[in-house]
Amino acid sequence: GKAEGRKSSRATTTRAARMADDGNSTKRLKTSDDDRLISELRRRNAELESEIEQLRRRGRQDELEAEKLRRENEQLRGRGKHEVLPVIFATTVDLSRIDTSLVNQISSFLGTSR
């Protein structure tokens, strides 16, 4: 009597705990296939979350590297911004040491083409 009633009540509770909603508000018994599917989906979700975290870390590292390269580039560009200084050739010739024979010899070379 009483013991069987408790046993039946417990079986009903267990069955209710194993009921699954199929999305159409229809209750059905949860199967071991459901458990495997849920387990697989949880495993895949954990894999994807791990991959997302790795990509975020890599993205942060790439951003730091890009910033370092931008600073380096700016420094190198700055090296090219030197002021251009004028070049002045200041040569003096002591004309007192030139005689006519030297002028004639230089003149003869200027008219000669090789």
C-alpha distances in whole Angstrom, upper triangle without the diagonal:
4,6,5,6,9,10,11,12,14,16,17,19,20,21,23,25,26,27,31,33,36,38,38,35,33,30,29,28,30,31,33,36,36,35,38,40,39,40,44,44,44,46,49,49,49,52,54,53,55,58,58,59,61,63,63,65,67,68,69,71,73,74,75,77,78,79,81,83,84,86,87,89,90,92,93,94,96,98,100,101,104,107,110,113,116,118,122,124,127,130,134,137,140,142,145,144,145,148,149,149,145,145,146,144,141,142,143,139,138,140,139,136,134
4,5,5,6,9,10,11,13,14,15,17,19,20,21,23,25,26,30,32,35,37,37,34,32,29,29,27,29,31,32,35,35,34,37,39,38,39,42,43,42,44,47,47,47,50,52,51,53,56,56,57,59,61,61,62,65,66,67,69,71,71,73,75,76,77,79,81,82,83,85,86,88,89,91,92,93,96,97,98,102,105,107,110,114,116,119,122,125,128,131,134,137,140,143,142,142,146,147,146,143,142,144,142,139,140,141,137,136,138,137,134,132
4,5,5,6,9,10,11,12,14,15,17,18,20,21,23,25,28,31,34,36,36,33,31,28,27,25,27,28,30,33,32,31,35,37,36,36,40,41,40,42,45,44,45,48,49,49,51,53,54,54,57,59,59,60,63,64,64,66,68,69,70,73,74,75,77,79,80,81,83,84,86,87,89,90,92,94,95,97,100,103,105,108,112,114,117,120,123,126,129,132,135,138,141,140,140,143,145,144,140,140,142,140,136,138,139,135,134,136,135,132,130
4,5,5,6,9,10,10,12,14,15,16,18,20,21,23,26,29,32,34,34,31,29,26,25,23,25,26,28,31,30,30,33,35,34,35,38,39,39,41,43,43,44,47,48,48,50,53,53,54,56,58,58,60,62,63,64,66,68,69,70,72,74,75,76,78,79,81,82,84,85,87,88,90,91,93,95,96,99,102,105,108,111,113,117,120,122,125,129,132,135,137,140,139,140,143,144,144,140,139,141,139,136,137,138,134,133,135,134,131,129
4,5,5,6,9,10,11,12,14,15,16,18,20,21,25,27,30,32,32,29,27,24,24,22,24,26,28,31,30,30,33,35,33,35,38,38,38,40,43,43,43,46,48,47,49,52,52,53,55,57,57,59,61,62,63,65,67,68,69,71,72,73,75,77,78,80,81,83,84,86,87,88,90,92,94,95,98,101,104,107,110,112,116,118,121,124,128,131,134,136,139,139,139,142,143,143,139,139,140,138,135,136,137,134,132,134,133,130,128
4,5,5,6,9,10,11,12,14,15,16,19,20,24,26,29,32,32,29,27,24,23,21,23,25,26,30,28,28,31,33,31,32,36,36,36,38,41,40,41,44,45,45,47,49,50,50,53,55,55,56,59,60,60,62,64,65,66,68,70,71,72,74,75,77,79,80,81,83,85,86,87,89,91,92,95,98,101,104,107,109,113,116,119,121,125,128,131,134,136,136,136,139,140,140,136,136,138,136,132,134,135,131,130,132,131,128,126
4,5,5,6,9,10,11,12,14,15,17,19,22,25,28,31,31,28,26,22,22,19,21,22,24,27,26,25,29,31,29,30,34,35,34,36,39,39,39,42,44,43,45,48,48,49,51,53,54,55,57,58,59,61,63,64,65,67,69,70,71,73,74,76,78,79,80,82,84,85,86,88,90,91,94,97,100,103,107,109,112,115,118,120,124,127,130,132,135,135,135,138,139,139,135,135,136,134,131,132,133,129,128,130,129,126,124
4,5,5,6,9,10,10,12,14,15,17,20,23,25,28,28,25,23,20,19,17,19,21,23,26,25,25,28,30,29,30,33,34,33,36,38,38,39,42,43,43,45,48,48,49,51,53,53,55,57,58,59,61,63,64,65,67,68,70,71,73,74,76,78,79,80,82,83,84,86,88,90,91,94,97,100,103,106,108,112,115,117,120,124,127,130,132,135,135,135,138,139,139,135,134,136,134,131,132,133,129,128,130,129,125,124
4,5,5,6,9,10,10,12,14,15,19,21,24,27,27,24,22,19,18,17,19,21,23,26,25,24,28,29,28,29,32,33,32,35,37,37,38,41,42,41,43,46,46,47,50,51,51,53,56,56,57,59,61,62,63,65,66,67,69,71,72,74,76,77,78,80,81,82,84,86,88,89,92,95,98,101,104,106,110,113,115,118,122,125,128,130,133,133,133,136,137,137,133,133,135,132,129,130,131,128,126,128,127,124,123
4,5,5,6,9,10,11,12,14,18,21,24,26,27,24,22,19,18,16,17,19,20,24,22,22,25,27,25,26,30,30,30,32,35,34,35,38,39,39,41,43,44,44,47,49,49,50,53,54,55,57,58,59,61,63,64,65,67,69,70,71,73,74,76,77,79,80,82,84,85,86,90,93,95,98,102,104,107,110,113,116,119,122,125,128,131,130,130,133,135,134,130,130,132,130,126,128,129,125,124,126,125,122,120
4,5,5,6,8,10,11,12,16,19,22,24,25,22,20,17,15,13,15,16,18,21,20,20,23,25,24,25,28,29,28,31,33,33,34,37,38,38,40,43,43,44,46,48,48,50,52,53,54,56,58,59,60,62,64,65,67,68,69,71,73,74,75,77,79,80,81,84,85,86,89,93,95,98,102,103,107,110,113,115,119,122,125,127,130,130,130,133,134,133,130,129,131,129,126,127,128,124,123,125,124,120,119
4,5,5,6,9,10,11,14,17,20,22,22,19,17,14,13,12,14,16,18,21,20,20,23,25,23,25,28,28,28,31,33,33,34,37,38,38,40,42,43,44,46,48,48,50,52,53,54,56,57,58,60,62,63,64,66,68,69,70,72,73,75,77,78,79,81,83,84,85,89,92,94,97,101,103,106,109,112,115,118,121,125,127,130,129,129,132,133,133,129,129,131,129,125,126,127,124,122,124,123,120,118
4,5,5,6,9,10,14,16,19,21,22,19,18,14,14,12,13,16,18,21,19,19,22,23,22,23,27,27,26,29,31,30,31,35,36,35,37,40,40,41,44,45,45,47,49,50,51,53,55,55,57,59,60,61,63,65,66,67,69,70,72,74,75,76,78,80,82,83,86,89,91,95,98,100,104,106,109,112,116,119,122,124,127,126,126,130,131,131,127,126,128,126,123,124,125,121,120,122,121,118,116
4,5,5,6,9,12,16,18,21,22,19,18,14,13,11,11,13,15,18,16,16,19,21,19,20,24,24,24,26,29,28,29,32,33,33,35,38,38,39,41,43,43,45,47,48,49,51,53,54,55,57,59,60,62,63,64,66,68,69,70,72,74,75,76,78,80,81,84,87,90,93,96,98,102,105,108,110,114,117,120,122,125,125,125,128,129,129,125,124,126,124,121,122,123,119,118,120,119,116,114
4,5,5,6,10,13,16,19,19,17,15,11,10,7,9,11,14,16,15,15,18,20,19,20,23,24,24,26,28,28,30,32,33,34,36,38,38,39,42,43,44,46,48,49,50,52,53,54,56,58,59,60,62,64,65,66,68,69,71,73,74,75,77,79,80,81,85,88,90,93,97,99,102,105,108,111,114,117,120,123,126,125,125,128,129,129,125,124,126,124,121,122,123,119,118,120,118,115,114
4,5,5,9,11,14,17,17,14,13,9,9,8,9,13,15,17,15,16,19,20,18,21,23,23,23,26,28,27,29,32,32,32,35,37,37,38,41,42,42,44,47,47,48,51,52,53,55,57,57,59,61,62,63,65,67,68,69,71,73,73,75,77,79,80,83,86,89,92,95,97,101,103,106,109,113,116,119,121,124,124,124,127,128,128,124,123,125,123,120,121,122,118,117,118,118,114,113
4,6,8,11,15,17,18,16,15,11,11,9,9,12,14,16,14,13,17,18,16,18,21,21,20,23,25,24,26,29,30,29,32,34,34,35,38,39,39,41,44,44,45,47,49,50,51,53,54,56,58,59,60,62,64,65,66,68,70,70,72,74,76,77,80,83,86,89,92,94,98,101,103,106,110,113,116,118,121,121,121,124,125,125,121,120,122,120,117,118,119,115,114,116,115,112,110
4,6,10,13,15,17,15,13,10,9,6,5,8,10,13,10,10,14,15,14,15,18,19,19,21,23,23,25,27,28,28,31,33,33,34,37,38,39,41,43,43,45,47,48,49,51,53,54,55,57,59,59,61,63,64,66,68,69,70,72,74,75,76,80,83,85,88,92,94,97,100,103,106,109,112,115,118,121,120,120,123,124,124,120,119,121,119,116,117,118,114,113,114,113,110,109
4,7,10,12,13,11,10,6,5,5,5,9,12,13,11,12,15,15,14,17,19,19,20,22,24,24,25,28,29,29,32,33,34,35,38,39,39,41,43,44,45,47,49,49,51,53,54,55,58,59,60,62,63,64,66,68,69,70,72,74,75,76,80,83,85,88,92,94,97,100,103,106,109,112,115,118,121,120,120,123,124,124,120,119,121,119,116,117,118,114,113,114,113,110,109
4,6,9,11,9,8,6,6,6,5,9,11,12,9,11,14,13,12,15,17,16,17,20,21,21,23,26,26,26,29,31,31,32,35,36,36,39,40,41,42,45,46,46,49,50,51,52,55,56,57,59,60,61,63,65,66,67,69,71,72,73,77,80,82,85,88,90,94,97,100,103,106,109,112,115,118,117,117,120,121,120,117,116,118,116,112,113,114,111,109,111,110,107,105
4,6,7,6,6,5,7,9,9,12,15,14,11,13,16,14,13,17,19,17,18,21,22,21,24,26,26,26,29,31,30,32,35,35,36,39,40,40,42,44,45,46,48,50,50,52,54,55,56,58,60,60,62,64,65,66,68,70,71,72,76,78,81,84,87,89,93,96,99,102,105,108,112,114,117,116,116,119,120,120,116,115,117,115,112,112,113,110,108,110,109,106,104
4,6,7,6,7,7,10,10,12,15,13,11,14,16,14,13,17,18,16,18,21,21,21,24,26,25,26,29,30,30,33,35,35,36,39,40,40,42,44,45,45,48,50,50,51,54,55,55,58,59,60,61,64,65,65,67,70,70,72,75,78,80,84,87,89,92,95,98,101,104,107,111,113,116,115,115,118,119,118,115,114,115,113,110,111,112,108,107,108,107,104,103
4,6,7,9,11,13,13,15,18,16,14,16,18,16,15,19,19,17,19,22,22,21,24,26,25,26,29,30,29,32,34,34,35,38,39,39,41,43,44,44,47,48,48,50,53,53,54,56,58,58,59,62,63,63,65,68,69,70,73,76,78,82,85,87,90,93,96,99,103,106,109,111,114,114,113,116,117,117,113,112,114,112,109,109,110,107,105,107,106,103,101
4,5,8,11,14,15,17,20,19,16,19,21,19,19,22,23,21,23,26,26,25,28,30,29,30,33,34,33,35,38,38,38,41,43,42,44,47,47,47,50,52,52,53,56,57,57,59,61,61,63,65,66,66,69,71,72,73,76,79,81,85,87,90,93,96,99,102,106,109,112,114,117,117,116,119,120,120,116,115,117,115,112,112,113,110,108,109,109,105,104
4,6,10,13,14,17,20,19,17,19,22,20,19,23,24,22,23,27,27,26,29,31,30,31,34,35,34,36,39,39,39,42,44,43,45,48,48,49,51,53,53,54,57,58,58,61,63,63,64,67,68,68,70,73,73,74,78,80,83,86,89,91,95,98,101,104,107,110,114,116,119,119,118,121,122,122,118,117,119,117,114,115,115,112,110,112,111,108,107
4,7,10,12,15,18,18,15,18,21,19,19,22,24,22,24,27,27,27,30,32,31,32,35,36,36,38,41,41,41,44,46,45,47,50,50,51,53,55,55,57,59,60,60,63,65,65,66,69,70,70,72,75,76,77,80,83,85,89,92,94,98,100,103,106,110,113,116,118,121,121,120,123,124,124,120,119,121,119,116,116,117,114,112,114,113,110,108
4,7,9,12,16,16,13,16,19,18,17,21,22,21,23,26,26,26,28,31,31,31,34,36,35,37,40,40,41,44,45,45,47,49,50,51,53,55,55,57,59,60,61,63,65,65,67,69,70,71,73,75,76,77,81,84,86,89,92,94,98,101,104,107,110,113,117,119,122,121,121,124,125,125,121,120,122,120,116,117,118,115,113,115,114,110,109
4,6,9,13,13,11,14,16,16,16,19,21,20,22,24,25,25,28,30,30,31,34,35,35,37,40,40,41,44,45,45,47,49,50,51,53,55,56,57,59,61,61,63,65,66,67,70,71,71,73,76,77,78,81,84,86,90,93,95,99,101,104,107,111,113,117,119,122,121,121,124,125,124,121,120,122,120,116,117,118,114,113,114,113,110,109
4,6,10,11,10,12,14,15,15,17,19,19,21,23,24,25,27,29,30,31,33,34,35,37,39,40,41,43,45,45,47,49,50,51,53,55,56,57,59,60,61,63,65,66,67,70,71,71,74,76,77,78,81,84,87,90,93,95,99,101,104,107,111,113,117,119,122,121,121,124,125,125,121,120,122,120,116,118,118,115,113,115,114,110,109
4,7,8,6,8,11,11,11,13,16,16,17,19,21,21,23,25,26,27,29,31,32,33,35,36,37,39,41,42,44,46,47,48,50,51,52,54,56,57,58,60,62,62,64,66,67,68,70,72,73,75,78,81,83,87,90,92,96,98,101,104,107,110,113,116,119,118,118,121,122,121,118,117,119,116,113,114,115,111,110,112,110,107,106
4,5,5,7,9,10,11,13,14,15,17,19,20,21,23,25,26,27,29,30,32,33,35,36,38,39,41,42,44,45,46,48,50,51,52,54,56,57,58,60,62,62,64,66,67,68,70,72,73,75,78,81,83,87,90,92,95,98,101,103,107,110,113,115,118,117,117,120,121,120,117,116,118,116,112,114,114,110,109,111,110,106,105
4,5,5,6,9,10,10,12,14,15,16,18,20,21,23,24,26,27,29,30,32,33,35,36,38,39,40,42,44,45,46,48,49,51,52,54,55,57,59,60,61,63,65,65,67,69,71,72,73,77,80,82,85,88,90,94,96,99,102,105,108,111,114,117,115,115,118,119,118,115,114,116,114,111,112,112,109,107,109,108,104,103
4,5,5,6,9,10,10,12,14,15,16,18,20,21,22,24,26,27,28,30,32,33,34,36,37,38,41,42,43,44,47,48,49,51,52,53,54,57,58,59,61,63,63,64,67,69,70,71,75,78,80,83,86,88,92,94,97,99,103,106,109,111,114,113,113,116,117,116,112,112,113,111,108,109,110,106,105,106,105,102,100
4,5,5,6,8,10,10,12,14,15,16,18,20,21,22,24,25,27,28,30,31,33,35,36,37,39,40,41,43,45,46,47,49,51,52,53,55,57,57,59,61,62,63,65,67,68,70,73,76,78,82,85,87,90,93,96,98,102,105,108,110,113,112,112,115,116,115,112,111,113,111,107,109,109,105,104,106,105,101,100
4,5,5,6,9,10,11,12,14,15,17,18,20,21,23,24,26,27,29,30,32,33,35,36,38,39,40,42,44,45,46,48,50,51,52,54,55,56,58,60,61,62,64,66,68,69,72,76,78,81,84,86,90,92,95,98,101,104,107,110,113,112,111,115,115,115,111,111,112,110,107,108,109,105,104,106,104,101,99
4,5,5,6,9,10,10,12,14,15,16,18,20,21,22,24,26,27,29,30,32,33,34,36,38,39,40,42,43,45,47,48,49,51,53,54,55,57,59,59,61,63,64,66,67,71,74,76,79,82,84,88,90,93,95,99,102,105,107,110,109,109,112,113,112,109,108,110,107,104,106,106,102,101,103,102,98,97
4,5,5,6,9,10,10,12,14,15,16,18,20,21,22,24,26,27,28,30,31,32,35,36,37,38,41,42,43,45,46,47,48,51,52,53,55,57,57,58,61,63,64,65,69,72,74,77,80,82,86,88,91,94,97,100,103,105,109,108,107,110,111,111,107,106,108,106,102,104,104,101,99,101,100,96,95
4,5,5,6,9,10,10,12,14,15,16,18,20,21,23,24,26,27,29,30,31,33,35,36,37,39,40,41,43,45,46,47,49,51,52,54,56,56,57,60,62,63,64,67,71,73,76,79,81,85,87,90,93,97,99,103,105,108,107,107,110,111,110,107,106,108,106,102,104,104,101,99,101,100,97,95
4,5,5,6,9,10,11,12,14,15,17,18,20,21,23,24,26,27,29,30,32,33,35,36,38,39,40,42,44,45,46,48,50,51,53,54,55,57,59,60,62,63,67,70,72,75,78,80,84,86,89,92,95,98,101,104,107,106,106,109,110,109,105,105,107,104,101,103,103,100,98,100,99,96,94
4,5,5,6,8,10,11,12,14,15,16,18,20,21,23,24,26,27,28,30,32,33,34,36,37,38,41,42,43,45,47,48,49,51,53,53,54,57,58,60,61,65,68,70,73,76,78,82,84,87,89,93,96,99,101,104,103,103,106,107,106,103,102,104,102,98,100,100,97,95,97,96,93,91
4,5,5,6,9,10,10,12,14,15,16,18,20,21,22,24,26,26,29,30,31,32,35,36,37,39,40,41,43,45,46,47,49,51,52,53,55,57,58,59,63,66,68,71,75,76,80,82,85,88,92,94,98,100,103,102,102,105,106,105,102,101,103,101,97,99,99,96,94,96,95,92,90
4,5,5,6,9,10,10,12,14,15,17,18,20,21,23,24,25,27,29,30,31,33,35,36,38,39,40,42,44,45,46,48,50,51,52,54,56,57,59,62,65,67,71,74,76,79,82,85,87,91,94,97,99,102,102,101,105,106,105,101,101,103,101,97,99,99,96,94,96,95,92,91
4,5,5,6,9,10,11,12,14,16,17,19,20,21,23,24,26,27,29,30,32,33,35,36,38,39,41,43,44,45,47,48,49,51,53,54,56,58,61,64,66,69,73,74,78,80,83,86,89,92,95,98,101,100,99,103,104,103,99,99,101,98,95,97,97,94,92,94,93,90,88
4,5,5,6,9,10,10,12,14,15,16,18,20,21,22,24,26,27,28,30,31,32,34,36,37,38,41,42,42,45,46,47,48,51,52,54,55,58,62,64,67,70,72,76,78,81,83,87,90,93,95,98,97,97,100,101,101,97,97,98,96,93,94,95,91,90,92,90,87,86
4,5,5,6,9,10,10,12,14,15,16,18,20,21,23,24,25,27,29,30,31,33,35,36,37,39,40,41,43,45,46,47,49,51,52,54,57,60,63,66,69,71,75,77,80,83,86,89,92,95,98,97,97,100,101,100,97,96,98,96,93,94,95,91,90,92,90,87,86
4,5,5,6,9,10,11,12,14,15,17,18,20,21,23,24,26,27,29,30,32,33,35,36,38,39,40,42,44,45,46,48,50,52,53,56,59,62,65,68,70,74,76,79,82,85,88,91,94,97,96,96,99,100,99,96,95,97,95,92,93,94,90,89,91,90,87,85
4,6,5,6,9,10,11,12,14,15,17,18,20,21,22,24,26,27,28,30,32,33,34,36,37,38,41,42,43,44,47,48,50,51,54,58,60,63,66,68,72,74,77,79,83,86,89,91,94,93,93,96,97,97,93,93,95,92,89,90,91,87,86,88,87,84,82
4,5,5,6,9,10,10,12,14,15,16,18,20,21,22,24,25,26,28,30,31,32,35,36,37,39,40,41,42,45,46,48,49,52,56,58,61,64,66,70,72,75,78,81,84,87,90,93,92,92,95,96,95,92,91,93,91,87,89,90,86,85,86,85,82,81
4,5,5,6,9,10,11,12,14,15,17,19,20,21,23,24,25,27,29,30,31,33,35,36,37,39,41,42,44,46,47,48,52,55,57,60,64,65,69,71,75,77,81,84,87,89,92,91,91,95,96,95,92,91,93,91,88,89,90,86,85,87,86,83,82
4,5,5,6,9,10,11,12,14,16,17,18,20,21,23,24,26,27,29,30,32,33,34,36,38,39,40,42,44,46,47,50,54,56,59,62,64,68,70,73,75,79,82,85,88,91,90,90,93,94,94,90,90,91,89,86,87,88,85,83,85,84,81,80
4,5,5,6,9,10,10,12,14,15,16,18,20,21,22,24,26,27,28,30,31,32,34,36,37,38,40,42,43,45,48,52,54,57,60,62,65,68,71,73,77,80,83,85,88,87,87,90,91,91,87,87,89,86,83,85,85,82,80,82,81,78,77
4,5,5,6,9,10,10,12,14,15,16,18,20,21,22,24,25,27,29,30,31,33,35,36,37,39,41,42,44,47,50,52,55,59,60,64,67,70,72,76,79,82,84,87,87,87,90,91,91,87,86,88,86,83,84,85,81,80,82,81,78,77
4,5,5,6,9,10,11,12,14,15,17,18,20,21,23,24,26,27,29,30,32,33,35,36,38,40,41,43,46,49,51,55,58,60,63,66,69,71,75,78,81,84,86,86,86,89,90,90,86,86,88,86,82,84,85,81,80,82,81,78,77
4,5,5,6,8,10,11,12,14,15,16,18,20,21,22,24,26,27,28,30,32,33,34,36,38,39,41,44,47,50,53,56,58,61,64,67,69,73,76,79,81,84,83,83,87,88,87,84,83,85,83,80,81,82,78,77,79,78,76,74
4,5,5,6,9,10,10,12,14,15,16,18,20,21,22,24,25,26,28,30,31,32,34,36,37,39,42,45,48,51,54,56,59,62,65,67,71,74,77,80,83,82,82,85,86,86,82,81,83,81,78,79,80,76,75,77,76,73,72
4,5,5,6,9,10,10,12,14,15,17,18,20,21,23,24,25,27,29,30,31,33,35,37,38,41,44,47,50,53,55,59,61,64,67,70,73,77,79,82,81,81,85,86,86,82,81,83,81,78,79,80,77,75,78,77,74,73
4,5,5,6,9,10,11,12,14,15,17,18,20,21,23,24,26,27,29,30,32,34,35,37,40,43,46,49,52,54,57,60,63,65,69,72,75,78,80,80,80,83,84,84,80,80,82,80,77,78,79,76,74,77,76,73,72
4,5,5,6,9,10,10,12,14,15,16,18,20,21,22,24,26,27,28,30,32,33,35,38,41,44,47,50,52,55,58,61,63,67,70,73,75,78,77,77,81,82,81,78,77,79,77,74,75,76,73,71,74,73,70,68
4,5,5,6,9,10,10,12,14,15,16,18,20,21,22,24,25,27,29,30,32,33,36,40,42,45,48,50,54,56,59,62,66,69,72,74,77,77,77,80,81,81,77,76,78,76,73,74,75,72,70,73,72,69,68
4,5,5,6,9,10,11,12,14,15,17,18,20,21,23,24,26,27,29,31,32,35,38,41,44,47,49,53,56,58,61,65,68,71,73,76,76,76,79,81,80,77,76,78,76,73,74,76,72,71,73,72,70,68
4,5,5,6,9,10,11,12,14,16,17,18,20,21,23,24,26,28,29,31,34,37,40,43,46,48,51,54,57,59,63,66,69,71,74,73,74,77,78,78,74,74,76,74,71,72,73,70,68,71,70,67,66
4,5,5,6,9,10,10,12,14,15,16,18,20,21,22,24,26,27,29,32,35,38,41,44,46,49,52,55,57,61,64,67,70,72,72,72,75,76,76,72,72,74,72,68,70,71,67,66,68,67,65,63
4,5,5,6,9,10,10,12,14,15,17,19,20,21,23,25,26,27,31,34,36,39,43,45,48,51,54,57,60,63,66,69,72,71,71,75,76,76,72,71,74,72,68,70,71,67,66,68,68,65,64
4,5,5,6,9,10,11,12,14,16,17,18,20,21,23,25,26,29,33,35,38,42,43,47,50,52,55,59,62,65,67,70,70,70,73,75,75,71,70,73,71,67,69,70,67,65,68,67,65,64
4,5,5,6,9,10,11,12,14,15,16,18,20,21,23,25,28,31,34,37,40,41,45,47,50,53,57,59,63,65,68,67,67,71,72,72,68,68,70,68,65,66,67,64,62,65,64,62,60
4,5,5,6,9,10,10,12,14,15,16,18,20,21,23,26,29,32,35,38,40,44,46,49,52,55,58,62,64,67,66,66,70,71,71,67,66,69,67,63,65,66,62,61,63,63,60,59
4,5,5,6,9,10,11,12,14,15,17,19,21,22,25,28,30,34,37,39,42,45,48,51,54,57,61,63,66,66,66,69,71,71,67,66,69,67,63,65,66,63,61,64,63,61,60
4,5,5,6,9,10,11,12,14,16,17,19,21,23,27,29,32,36,37,41,43,46,49,52,55,59,61,64,63,64,67,69,69,65,64,67,65,61,63,64,61,59,62,62,59,58
4,5,5,6,9,10,10,12,14,15,17,19,22,25,27,30,34,35,39,41,44,47,51,54,57,59,62,61,62,65,66,66,62,62,64,62,59,60,62,58,57,59,59,56,55
4,5,5,6,9,10,10,12,14,16,17,20,23,26,29,32,34,38,41,43,46,50,53,56,59,62,61,61,65,66,66,62,61,64,62,58,60,61,58,56,59,58,56,55
4,5,5,6,9,10,11,13,15,16,19,22,25,27,31,33,36,39,42,45,48,51,55,57,60,60,60,63,65,65,61,61,63,61,58,59,61,58,56,59,58,56,55
4,5,5,6,9,10,11,13,15,17,21,23,26,30,31,35,37,40,43,46,49,52,55,58,57,58,61,62,62,59,58,61,59,55,57,58,55,53,56,56,53,53
4,5,5,6,9,10,11,13,16,19,22,25,28,30,33,36,39,42,45,48,51,54,57,56,56,60,61,61,57,57,59,57,54,55,56,53,51,54,54,51,50
4,5,5,6,9,10,11,14,17,20,23,26,28,32,35,38,41,44,47,50,53,56,56,56,59,60,61,57,56,59,57,53,55,57,53,52,54,54,52,51
4,5,5,7,9,10,13,16,19,21,25,27,30,33,36,39,42,45,48,51,54,53,54,57,59,59,55,55,57,55,52,54,55,52,50,53,53,51,50
4,5,5,7,9,12,15,17,20,24,25,29,31,34,37,40,43,47,49,52,51,51,55,56,56,53,52,54,53,49,51,52,49,47,50,50,48,47
4,5,5,7,10,14,15,19,22,24,28,30,33,36,40,43,46,48,51,51,51,54,56,56,52,51,54,52,49,50,52,48,47,49,49,47,46
4,5,5,8,11,14,17,20,23,26,29,32,35,38,41,44,47,50,50,50,53,55,55,52,51,53,52,48,50,52,48,47,50,50,48,47
4,6,7,10,13,15,19,20,24,26,29,32,36,39,42,44,47,47,47,51,52,52,49,48,51,49,45,47,49,46,44,47,47,45,45
4,6,9,10,14,17,18,22,25,28,31,34,37,41,43,46,46,46,49,50,51,47,46,48,47,43,45,47,43,42,44,44,42,42
4,7,9,12,15,18,21,24,27,30,34,37,40,42,45,45,46,49,50,51,47,46,49,48,44,45,47,44,42,45,45,44,44
4,6,9,12,15,18,21,24,27,30,34,37,39,42,42,42,46,47,48,44,43,46,45,41,43,45,42,40,43,43,42,42
4,6,10,12,16,19,21,25,28,31,35,37,40,40,40,44,45,46,43,41,44,43,40,41,43,41,39,42,42,41,41
4,7,9,13,16,19,22,25,28,32,34,37,37,37,41,42,43,39,38,41,40,36,37,40,37,35,38,39,37,38
4,6,9,13,15,19,22,25,28,31,34,34,34,38,39,40,37,36,39,38,34,35,38,35,33,36,37,36,37
4,6,10,12,16,19,22,26,28,31,31,31,35,36,37,34,32,35,35,31,32,35,32,30,33,34,34,35
4,7,10,13,16,19,23,25,28,28,28,31,33,34,30,29,32,31,28,29,32,29,27,30,31,31,32
4,6,9,13,16,19,21,24,25,25,28,30,31,28,27,30,29,26,27,30,28,26,29,30,30,31
4,6,10,13,16,18,21,21,21,25,27,28,24,23,26,26,22,24,27,24,23,26,27,27,28
4,7,10,13,16,19,19,19,23,25,26,23,22,25,25,22,24,27,25,23,27,28,29,30
4,7,10,12,15,15,16,19,21,23,19,19,22,22,19,21,24,22,21,24,26,27,28
4,7,9,12,12,13,17,19,21,18,17,21,21,18,20,23,22,21,25,26,28,29
4,6,9,9,9,13,15,17,14,14,17,17,15,17,20,19,19,22,24,26,27
4,5,6,8,11,14,16,14,14,17,18,16,18,21,21,21,24,26,28,30
4,5,5,9,11,13,11,11,15,16,14,16,19,19,19,22,24,27,28
4,6,8,11,13,12,12,16,17,16,18,21,22,22,24,26,29,31
4,6,10,11,10,11,14,15,14,17,19,20,20,23,25,27,29
4,7,8,7,7,11,11,11,13,16,16,17,20,21,24,26
4,6,6,7,9,10,11,13,15,16,17,19,21,24,26
4,5,5,6,9,10,10,12,15,15,17,19,22,24
4,5,5,6,9,10,11,13,15,16,17,21,22
4,5,5,6,9,10,11,13,15,16,19,21
4,5,5,6,9,10,11,13,15,18,20
4,6,5,6,9,10,11,13,16,19
4,5,5,7,9,10,11,15,16
4,5,5,6,9,10,13,15
4,5,5,7,9,12,15
4,6,6,7,10,13
4,5,5,8,10
4,6,8,11
4,7,10
4,7
4
